[in-house]
Amino acid sequence: MRQIEIRENEAGQRFDKFLHKYMPLAPSSFFYKMLRKKNITLNGKRAEGKEKLLKGDQVTFFLSEETISGFQSGDISTAEYQKAYGKLKGITVVYEDSGILILNKPSNVLSQKAKETDISANEWLIGYLLATSQITPDQLATFKPSICNRLDRNTQGLLIGSKSLAASQAMTELLRLRQIRKFYRLFVKGRIDKEELLEGYLIKEEEKNRVRLVTEACEDASYIKTRYYPLKHFADRTLVEVELITGKTHQIRIHMASIGHPILGDFKYGDRVWNEKYKSEYRIESQLLYACRLEFEKLEEPLKQLSGKTVIAPVPDEFTMLME
């Protein structure tokens, strides 16, 4: 017999989903048979598998250790998480509570893997939680903490990570409903004097890793909406703050380029001659764009600790240099 207690980072999922994670080599038919015969129980009672688990629930397996172990996939390897935590430099935690943490991601770091051999902020997050004893390797069998939003590899700034399943589900829903205000800062070419709201439709060109902006709705096009306003003027550029109202790949970059104010350092959508000048003089090699601020509305559990908060990223060194 084995008995386990459901922890915070496992609560919120269906019982049968949990069982499949706990014993991934067992077929669905095995679980339903064991539930029907009460060889697996929830809080001492027969269960169907559709129940939503709560923190503190007791799961009892009236099975031999040999049977349980045979359906498990062995020890969870933490090597890739430890590698990411040690290798990816410059990531810092700017906010943390029991369910959520917010990272400041530097340029040239992936938010999540693009291919299996990559290491990303997602693996760094798990490595950090292991290093600070907030999770144990065995807990990774039933829930893996993860990054909830994404930034381009060379876009710096705030990334939201979840530490529990309930927080992950709630944060994903907030992002889906666009109930978090997301702000970015960037240098653009030329002078901008007033606030403006931009709208349009974005088409992804997957094979080129580019997007294209069109003015009318069409097949495979996503609606995008961006608000921007100037903060400070310089000789050939303006420091701008953008509110990302929708959130699509390269949205800010293509929208600013479309109005004749491309982002400094953006060699994909920007002004190459202008960018080469700054690359030569200041070593600016990628877009000067960072996710500077997140504003949260009034929230309930499991995100209550974030309710009404504003989280601000440190100003990147390149921005400080060009401000001076």
Buried (B, 14 or more C-beta within 10 A) or exposed (E): EEEBEBBBBBBBBBBBBBBBBBBEEBEEEBBBEBBEEEBBBBEEEEBEBEBEBBBEBEBBBEBEEEBBEEBBEEEBEBEBBBBBBEEBEEBEEBBBBEBBBBBBBBBEBBBBBEEEEEBBBBBBBBBBBBEEEBBEEEBBBBBBBBBBBBBBBBBBBBBBBBBBBBBBBBBBEBBEEEEBBBBBBBBBBBEBEEEEEBEBBBBBEEEEEBBEBEEEEEEEBBEBBBBBBBEEEEEEBBBBBBBBBEBBBBBBBBBBBBEEBBBBBBBBBBBEEBBEBBBEEBEBBBBBBBBBBBBBEEBEEBBEBBEEBEBBBBEBEBBEEBEE
